[in-house]
Amino acid sequence: MNEFLFWNLTRISRFLEFQNFIEKVGDYITDICYLACIHHVKLESTFVNAALAVEIMEGLASALYPDMSVQSVALPLVFKAEVMHRLGLKR
């Protein structure tokens, strides 16, 4: 693996230790996609589709509700989805 790519991915993961992931998820996805592009790393299409959806939803949410805390809205939904997934439940 290219050292520059490795260094950047390490930087992102170490930065996550000190920041709230949910608040900056769009930035992290953008960084990962950018790094994959410049280092010619193929990403799964499902990841790219999810990344685009997150970016669009973040943009809409910030445009419609600039004072909204993404973390307070997203964390309960993510937690519920993870519990349902682990229990094998559908919506």
C-alpha positions, 0 to 999 in steps of 0.5 A: 500500500502506498505510504501516503495513502496509509499515512492519510488513513491513519491520520483520519482514524487517529483524529476520530479518537478525539472527535465525534465521528457522527458530526464529521462523517461527510468529511471523512467519507470525502477524504476516503473517496479522494484518497482512493481516487488519487491512489487508484484504489477501487471502492465498492459501489455500495460504499460510494452510493452510501457516501453520496447519500450521506453527503446529500443528506448532510447538505439538505439537513444543514440547509434546512436546519442550520442549528440542528445537532446531527449527533442528537438526531442520528445516534438514536437511529444508528443505535436502533438500526444496529440493535435490530441488525444484530437481533436479525429483525426487520423494520 
